[in-house]
Amino acid sequence: MRLTVREALEINGLNRAIVVAGHQGLDNEIKFVNIMEVPEVIRWLKGGELLVTAGYAFKEDPVLRKSLIYNLARKKIAAFGIKPGQYLTEVPQDMIEYANQVGLPILELPSDLPYHEFMLPIFEILISNQLCQLKRSEEVHNRLLEVLLNGGGFASISQCLKDLVKNPVVILDQAGNSVVEAADANEKKQMDQLLTAWEHSQNNLLHFDPNRSHRLDLKNEQTEQSLVLVPIKANDTVNGYLVVLEIQERLDEQDLRAIEHAGTIVALEFAKEKAVFDTERQIKGELLEDLVAGSFNYEEVVIRRASFLNFNLKAPLAVFIVDIDGFEKYFINEASRDEEHIQELKSRILQFCHLAFNDYPGNAMLQMKSDSIIGLVRVMDANDEKLLREKCQQICRQVEERYPKVSVSIGVGRTYTG
């Protein structure tokens, strides 16, 4: 879909032009065509232009010719067309030398070639390409939106994007844990290597603009992987990352637009899940608070409430408490931080607990109380006891990694039959 300088040289009229310098830049993409008769036009260049001139502005100024070539290269124009005749007998040799140094293609245009003869065909190609890009962009957006409206969730969104860009896709949560992967069996190993490298690179992601695609190279001892990443931000918080690995095909501009479209859809899905999560957390928290305080009159009612949340109160249960160590001291030492930071800390630790117990057998109920989190889980046998310890250790590790100045202690009570 892109038009290169090399391809433009096949257009009628421009096919008579001679490349006198910068052959290494013939694959530069042409995004626009402009005419230069005064040097000041440089300040309005965006990059990717085929800039043409008769040379009046620099015909007798070698200093200007040198600075002009370097400035045009710095602006990353596609090529510079010079038309000898009225002001120049030929392309100045010093400009050819400078252009070869910076890799800027210089085209010597035929003196009898009107600009419009090649400009109009180029504009037609560029406009046609833009229309095709807009059409595909709309198709991509509609496909992804349809997946979201049909309730497909992260798995369907990632699979749809994989089909569109022909490369494996992974959606990561805020901590870099995989939420869902869309990858073939042969791609799974590279996906695991990516997640390993991810652990060592997250600090480098803080400067990336959210909801925009960014190309990134991840390295570890085993592999170097090129990927495109979109930080997913909603409600002023980065909720996770949409990642596409360049394993099968190199991602082009249209693929990047598709990934950004998918990023918007993923952000909506994160927002939807957060709304569901917050509602469920509130209901579970209220039930757990009633259980701890004994604020219920009929056992059958509270059992039905728990059953609605897929929690069996008749199973053997244990209470655990996650306590933030030295919370008051931390609060005083971090007095420069506002209350929003303290609430974010407590909310994040609660989120770590929810993530840890998300796949726990029999579900879990959690409730934040001041600087502690109260949890109620099923403990049927020794396997459940072992898993509970592992989950508690996981929470401690995540808190330590995220907040080096903060530690938590977790106590687990005895098991009681509900």
C-alpha positions in Angstrom: 0.0 0.0 0.0 3.0 2.4 0.5 4.5 4.3 -2.4 8.3 4.3 -2.5 10.6 6.6 -4.4 11.7 3.6 -6.5 8.0 2.9 -7.4 7.3 6.6 -8.1 10.1 6.6 -10.7 8.0 4.3 -12.9 5.2 6.9 -13.1 4.8 8.6 -16.5 7.0 11.7 -16.7 8.9 10.9 -13.5 10.3 7.8 -15.3 12.5 10.2 -17.2 14.1 11.6 -14.0 17.7 10.6 -13.2 18.8 9.6 -9.7 22.0 11.5 -9.2 22.5 10.9 -5.4 21.2 9.0 -2.4 20.5 5.7 -4.1 20.3 4.0 -0.7 17.2 6.0 0.1 15.1 4.8 -2.9 12.9 2.7 -0.7 11.8 5.8 1.3 8.0 6.1 1.5 6.4 9.1 -0.3 3.5 10.5 1.7 3.1 13.9 0.0 4.4 16.1 -2.8 5.4 19.7 -2.3 7.1 22.5 -4.2 10.0 24.5 -2.7 11.0 27.9 -4.1 12.1 29.5 -0.7 14.1 27.7 2.0 11.5 28.6 4.7 9.3 25.8 3.5 11.5 23.4 5.6 9.8 24.5 8.8 6.5 23.1 7.5 7.7 19.7 6.4 6.3 16.7 8.2 8.5 14.0 6.7 7.9 11.7 3.8 7.6 14.5 1.2 8.8 14.4 -2.4 10.0 18.0 -2.5 10.7 19.5 -6.0 12.3 22.8 -6.9 13.8 24.8 -9.8 16.7 25.8 -7.6 16.2 29.6 -7.5 16.6 29.9 -3.7 20.1 28.3 -3.7 21.5 28.8 -7.2 24.4 31.1 -6.0 24.7 30.1 -2.3 26.9 27.0 -1.6 26.5 27.5 2.2 22.7 27.4 1.8 22.9 24.3 -0.4 24.9 22.4 2.3 22.5 23.4 5.1 19.5 22.7 3.0 20.5 19.1 2.2 21.3 18.3 5.9 18.0 20.0 7.0 16.0 18.0 4.5 17.6 14.8 5.6 16.9 15.7 9.2 13.3 16.3 8.3 13.3 12.8 6.7 11.8 13.8 3.4 11.5 11.0 0.9 13.4 12.6 -2.0 14.5 16.0 -3.4 13.7 16.7 -7.0 15.7 19.4 -8.8 14.7 20.7 -12.2 17.6 22.4 -14.1 16.8 24.8 -16.8 15.7 28.3 -15.8 18.1 28.8 -12.8 20.5 25.9 -12.9 22.3 24.2 -15.8 22.6 21.0 -13.7 22.3 19.7 -10.2 25.2 21.3 -8.2 28.0 18.8 -7.5 28.3 19.8 -3.9 24.6 19.0 -3.3 25.2 15.5 -4.8 28.1 14.9 -2.5 26.2 16.1 0.6 23.1 14.0 -0.4 25.3 10.8 -0.8 26.6 11.4 2.7 23.2 11.5 4.3 21.4 9.0 2.0 18.9 11.6 0.6 17.8 10.7 -3.0 18.2 13.6 -5.4 16.3 13.3 -8.7 17.3 15.4 -11.7 14.0 16.2 -13.3 13.8 16.8 -17.1 13.7 20.5 -17.9 10.6 20.1 -20.1 8.6 18.2 -17.4 5.7 20.1 -15.9 5.2 19.4 -12.2 1.6 18.5 -12.6 2.4 15.7 -15.0 3.8 13.5 -12.2 2.2 15.2 -9.1 -1.4 14.4 -10.1 -0.7 10.6 -10.6 1.2 10.5 -7.3 -1.7 12.3 -5.5 -4.2 9.8 -7.0 -2.1 6.9 -5.7 -1.8 8.5 -2.2 -5.5 9.3 -2.0 -6.4 5.8 -3.1 -4.1 4.3 -0.5 -5.6 6.4 2.2 -9.1 5.4 1.2 -8.1 1.7 1.4 -6.5 2.3 4.8 -9.6 4.0 6.1 -11.8 1.2 4.7 -9.7 -1.5 6.3 -9.5 0.5 9.6 -13.3 0.6 9.7 -13.6 -3.1 9.0 -11.1 -3.9 11.7 -12.9 -1.7 14.2 -16.3 -3.2 13.3 -15.0 -6.8 13.7 -13.4 -6.1 17.1 -16.5 -4.2 18.3 -18.7 -7.0 17.2 -16.6 -9.4 19.3 -17.0 -7.1 22.3 -20.8 -6.7 21.9 -21.3 -10.4 21.5 -19.6 -10.9 24.9 -16.6 -12.7 23.6 -14.2 -11.3 26.3 -10.4 -11.2 26.2 -10.0 -14.6 24.6 -12.2 -13.7 21.6 -10.7 -10.3 21.2 -7.1 -11.6 21.2 -8.0 -14.4 18.7 -9.7 -11.9 16.4 -6.6 -9.6 16.5 -4.3 -12.6 15.8 -6.4 -13.5 12.7 -6.1 -9.9 11.5 -2.3 -9.3 12.0 -1.2 -13.0 11.5 0.9 -12.9 14.7 0.5 -14.3 18.2 -1.2 -12.0 20.8 -1.1 -11.9 24.5 -3.0 -9.6 27.0 -1.2 -8.9 30.2 -2.5 -7.5 33.4 -1.0 -4.6 35.3 1.6 -6.8 36.9 2.7 -8.4 33.7 0.8 -11.7 34.2 -0.8 -13.3 31.2 -4.5 -12.8 31.1 -5.1 -14.6 27.8 -2.9 -15.8 24.9 -3.8 -16.4 21.3 -0.9 -18.5 20.0 -0.3 -21.7 18.1 1.4 -24.6 19.8 4.7 -23.7 18.2 4.4 -20.1 19.4 3.8 -21.0 23.0 7.5 -21.5 23.8 8.4 -18.1 22.5 5.5 -16.6 24.4 6.9 -18.1 27.6 10.3 -16.6 26.8 8.6 -13.2 26.3 7.0 -13.3 29.7 10.4 -14.1 31.3 12.0 -11.2 29.5 9.0 -9.0 30.5 9.8 -9.3 34.2 13.1 -7.5 33.6 11.8 -4.8 31.3 8.7 -3.3 33.0 10.5 -0.4 34.4 11.2 0.8 30.9 7.5 1.0 30.0 6.7 3.9 32.3 7.4 6.5 29.6 5.2 4.9 26.9 2.1 6.8 25.9 -1.0 4.8 26.8 -3.4 3.5 24.2 -0.7 4.0 21.5 1.4 1.3 19.8 5.1 1.1 20.6 7.7 -1.2 19.1 9.9 -2.9 21.6 12.8 -5.4 21.6 13.0 -7.7 24.6 16.2 -9.6 25.4 17.2 -12.3 27.8 19.8 -15.0 27.8 17.9 -17.2 25.4 16.2 -14.9 22.9 15.7 -11.5 21.4 12.1 -10.8 20.4 10.6 -7.9 18.5 7.1 -7.0 19.5 4.5 -4.2 19.5 2.9 -3.1 22.7 -0.1 -0.9 23.7 -0.4 0.1 27.3 -4.1 -0.1 28.2 -5.2 2.9 30.2 -8.7 3.6 31.6 -9.8 5.9 34.4 -6.3 7.3 34.7 -4.8 3.9 35.5 -2.8 1.5 33.3 -4.8 -1.7 33.6 -2.6 -3.9 31.4 -0.8 -4.3 28.1 -1.8 -5.6 24.7 1.2 -7.3 23.1 1.7 -8.7 19.6 4.9 -10.7 18.8 6.4 -10.3 15.4 7.0 -14.0 14.8 5.3 -14.8 11.6 5.1 -11.5 9.7 6.5 -7.9 10.0 3.8 -5.6 11.2 3.0 -2.7 8.9 1.2 0.6 9.4 -2.2 -0.9 9.0 -1.4 -3.7 11.4 -0.4 -1.0 14.0 -3.7 0.7 13.5 -5.5 -2.6 14.0 -3.6 -3.2 17.2 -4.5 0.3 18.5 -8.2 -0.4 17.6 -7.9 -3.6 19.6 -6.3 -1.7 22.4 -9.4 0.5 22.7 -11.6 -2.6 22.7 -9.4 -4.2 25.4 -9.7 -1.0 27.5 -13.5 -1.3 27.3 -13.3 -5.0 28.3 -11.0 -4.1 31.3 -13.5 -1.4 32.3 -16.4 -3.9 32.1 -14.5 -6.5 34.1 -13.6 -3.9 36.7 -17.3 -2.9 37.1 -18.2 -6.6 37.5 -15.3 -7.2 39.8 -16.1 -4.1 42.0 -19.8 -5.2 42.3 -18.9 -8.8 43.1 -16.2 -7.6 45.6 -18.7 -5.4 47.3 -21.3 -8.2 47.6 -18.8 -10.7 48.9 -17.3 -8.1 51.3 -20.8 -7.4 52.7 -21.5 -11.1 53.2 -18.1 -11.7 54.8 -18.6 -8.8 57.1 -22.0 -10.1 58.1 -20.5 -13.6 58.8 -17.6 -12.2 60.9 -20.0 -9.9 62.9 -22.8 -12.5 63.1 -25.2 -10.0 61.6 -27.8 -12.4 60.4 -30.9 -14.0 61.8 -31.4 -17.0 59.6 -28.7 -19.4 58.6 -30.6 -20.5 55.5 -30.6 -16.9 54.2 -26.8 -16.4 54.5 -26.2 -19.9 53.0 -28.3 -18.9 50.0 -26.5 -15.6 49.6 -23.1 -17.4 49.6 -24.5 -20.0 47.1 -25.4 -17.2 44.8 -21.7 -16.2 44.8 -20.6 -19.9 44.2 -19.3 -20.2 47.7 -20.2 -23.2 49.9 -20.5 -22.2 53.6 -21.1 -25.8 54.6 -17.5 -26.9 53.5 -14.5 -26.8 55.9 -13.4 -23.1 56.0 -10.5 -21.1 57.3 -10.1 -17.4 57.9 -6.8 -15.6 56.9 -5.7 -12.0 57.5 -3.3 -10.0 55.4 -1.8 -7.2 57.4 0.3 -4.3 56.2 3.3 -4.2 58.5 4.0 -0.9 60.2 1.2 0.8 58.3 1.1 3.9 60.6 4.9 4.3 60.4 4.8 4.0 56.6 1.9 6.5 56.5 4.0 9.0 58.5 7.2 8.5 56.6 5.4 8.9 53.3 3.6 12.0 54.5 4.6 13.8 51.3 2.4 11.4 49.5 -1.3 12.3 49.4 -4.2 10.1 50.6 -4.7 9.0 47.0 -1.4 7.1 47.1 -2.3 5.4 50.4 -5.7 4.3 49.0 -4.0 3.1 45.8 -1.6 1.0 47.9 -4.4 -0.7 49.8 -6.4 -1.2 46.7 -3.4 -2.7 44.9 -2.7 -5.2 47.7 -6.4 -6.2 47.7 -6.1 -6.7 43.9 -3.0 -8.9 44.5 -5.2 -11.0 46.8 -8.0 -11.3 44.3 -5.6 -12.3 41.5 -3.9 -14.9 43.8 -7.2 -16.5 44.8 -8.9 -16.1 41.4 -8.5 -19.8 40.5 -8.6 -21.1 44.1 -10.9 -24.2 44.4 -14.2 -23.3 46.0 -13.7 -19.5 45.4 -12.7 -17.0 48.1 -14.3 -14.0 49.9 -12.2 -11.0 50.7 -12.9 -7.8 52.6 -10.6 -4.7 53.3 -10.8 -3.5 56.9 -8.5 -0.5 57.7 -4.9 -1.7 56.9 -5.9 -5.4 56.8 -7.6 -7.8 54.4 -9.8 -10.5 55.8 -10.3 -13.6 53.7 -12.4 -16.8 53.9 -11.5 -19.9 51.9 -12.3 -23.5 51.7 -9.7 -25.9 53.2 -10.8 -29.5 52.4 -7.5 -31.4 52.9 -3.7 -31.1 52.9 -3.6 -30.1 49.2 -5.8 -27.1 50.0 -3.6 -26.2 52.9 -0.5 -26.4 50.7 -2.2 -24.3 48.0 -3.3 -21.7 50.6 0.3 -21.3 51.8 1.5 -20.9 48.2 -1.1 -18.2 47.5 -0.1 -16.3 50.7 3.6 -16.5 49.6 2.6 -15.2 46.2 0.9 -12.2 47.7 3.9 -11.4 49.8 6.2 -11.6 46.8 4.0 -9.4 44.7 3.8 -6.7 47.4 7.5 -6.8 47.9 8.2 -6.5 44.1 5.7 -3.7 43.6 6.4 -1.8 46.9 10.0 -2.4 48.2 9.3 -0.2 51.3 6.2 -2.2 52.2 5.8 -5.7 53.6 2.8 -7.8 54.7 2.2 -10.5 57.2 -0.4 -13.2 56.7 -2.0 -15.3 59.4 -4.2 -18.3 58.8 -6.7 -19.5 61.3 -7.7 -23.1 62.1 -10.2 -24.9 59.8 -13.8 -25.1 60.9 -16.7 -27.0 59.3 -19.3 -24.5 58.1 
